Amino acid sequence: MTTQAEAPTQEQLEREGDVAADYIEGLLDLADIDGDLELDVRQGRAYVSVESDDESLKPLAQPDAVQALQELTRLAVQRETGEFSRLILDVGGSRDARREQLAVLVDQAIARLEDGASQASLPAMSSYERKIIHDIVAERGYVSESYGERDDRHTVVRKA
């Protein structure tokens, strides 16, 4: 069994993706939703993407639905493997859409800084979303730090 501090191996991440894909495929079958699954391993995480030309997948691509499905899938993987899962799920391009939303939040924070604010706080969000925020902030030439604990953890943006 791997502890959270140890990085999972490529083989463990591939197994995590396989277990997750089986679980999601079962859910899609139950809901009679068509979807093609793609598995990938990058940056120390398993990624599972669900794509479809069918409109029936659209409700599952909503941010709250993706988050809930991701958590259920992580629990299913953990139950099957006995390992903590940091799996990332994308449904119908939901991750790209969320990145665009986060970029808008960062741009609004930067506008507040340019208007004279010394810092700009963003709403609380998941560690994955905060990571995206930090990346976007750095791309824009600013700095950011996370503050708070658990569900209140949020990002603060400042000039470099």
Protein Blocks (a to p, Z undefined) as FASTA:
>chain_A
ZZfklccdfklmmmmmmmmmmmmmmmmmmnopacddddddeehiacdddddfbfklmmmm
pmklmmmmmmmmmmmmmmmnopacfbdcdeehlmmmmmmmmmmmmmmmmmmmmnopabdc
dddddfklmmmmmmmmmmnopacddedehjlpccddddZZ
